[in-house]
Amino acid sequence: MILELKVDHKPEEAIAQIKEKEYALRFKGKTAERKEYTGRILAVGISYNSKTKEHECKIEQL
């Protein structure tokens, strides 16, 4: 599971950052290297609204 937290932004922006910066590559191993982790990788974007004190969450399988 990869978590990205955002303040005053949408959880979709957090998921987009996880994908753009390729955070999941750490789980997938390097070229010609055996993968250490073979399960599902979840991207979790959590946003917090500083005015309303509410949070939102989005989960996506990578």
Rosetta blueprint (number, residue, H / E / L):
1 M L
2 I E
3 L E
4 E E
5 L E
6 K E
7 V E
8 D L
9 H L
10 K L
11 P H
12 E H
13 E H
14 A H
15 I H
16 A H
17 Q H
18 I H
19 K H
20 E H
21 K L
22 E L
23 Y L
24 A L
25 L H
26 R H
27 F H
28 K H
29 G L
30 K L
31 T L
32 A L
33 E L
34 R L
35 K L
36 E L
37 Y L
38 T L
39 G L
40 R L
41 I L
42 L E
43 A E
44 V E
45 G E
46 I E
47 S E
48 Y E
49 N L
50 S L
51 K L
52 T L
53 K L
54 E L
55 H E
56 E E
57 C E
58 K E
59 I E
60 E E
61 Q E
62 L L
